Amino acid sequence: MISRVHHLKNIIKNVEKNILQIFGLPPRELALAYTYEKRLPEPKKFSIKDIVGDGILLAVPKFRRTVEKRLKRKFGSPEYTWKMLVPKTNIIVCNSCGHYHERGHLCAHCYKKVEAETKEIQDKIQQKLGNQKPIENDVIVLYNGESLPDQPKEFWRGKRIIEMKKDRPQWFSKNLLEKTTQQPSESKDVKPTDLA
């Protein structure tokens, strides 16, 4: 088919040359317009599995969120969840250091002092006792000017004594390190709180 088209095309060109030699310019009626149509290859059929493979298709939103919905997600709504910053009214002053803290929470400034003192005691225990884990026996901490309380020998058996070379802080009372004398309760009664 293609060879016949080429053969016909060559014949027309020869006729055109002969007419040009006779008349000079070819008449417009004999002008030939030819377009060669190249056949496109048939498209391959493929599925979504060929595109994605072993990947995961993520869901994407079909519509843009409205301004109202965006603001509600950001700040909440008064009827349900209100996310706006509200001034706190439960701030109190600490009795020991004078810093502010929330009611029902530990004072952060006092807690940092306790944390630093505890870290010092732990470092001293680590220096004296080394890496003996677990420490099964009780540890007694003594500050400057303190002596061991009068107790029977059975009380001191197996106890470890750590001496701190500084005065005991005022807020760090001796009974903080002592075990409680109150026996654990087996009672399942619920005691009411906030009694007036």
Secondary structure, DSSP 8 states (H G I E B T S, - for coil): -HHHHHHHHHHHHHHHHHHHHHHSS--GGG-----------------HHHHHTT-------SS---HHHHHHHHHB-TTS-B-S------EEE-TTT--EEETTS--HHHHHHHHHHHHHHHHHHHHHH-S-SS--S-EEEE-TT-------HHHHTT-EEEE-SS---TT--GGGSS---S-----------S--
